[in-house]
């Protein structure tokens, strides 16, 4: 039996273009805010109500960082799966601060582009899944057949003839 689960699933819109930074190790990280909205009709007044929550997202998977940098823009609708993590840091005044964010780690994240460009054409990655170990992937809803691209570092190559 599993002792605990740390999994976050969000469908929302980017609040700004992804910011890509390089860490001291040379690895890159993409970060951006995601807005999720809840809408309802107030039973007492009949008035439409809306509540928006903002979530910080950080992507540490290099392949997903490349895709986020190339295809995600402010307003893009995305589906993502990651883990909730809180980290401690020190600000310029020496005060300790805490930040909670949804993190897509290597081999443990999923990112799906859900919208098309404004000219009606879909992005070039539509229908393509890019991943390591079949867990990190990016895809979009496009009319071309799905294509699975697996990282060379993947240890599990499940390329068999199972019909599902």
Secondary structure, 3 states (H helix, E strand, C coil): CCCCCCCEEEEEEECCCCEEEECCCCCEEEEEEEEEEEEEECCCCCCEEEEEEEEEEEECCHHHHHHHHHHCCCCCEEEEEEEEEEEEEECCCCCEEEEEEEEEECCECEEEECCCCCCCCCCCCCCEEEECCCCCEEEECCCCCCEEEECCCCCCCCCCCCCC
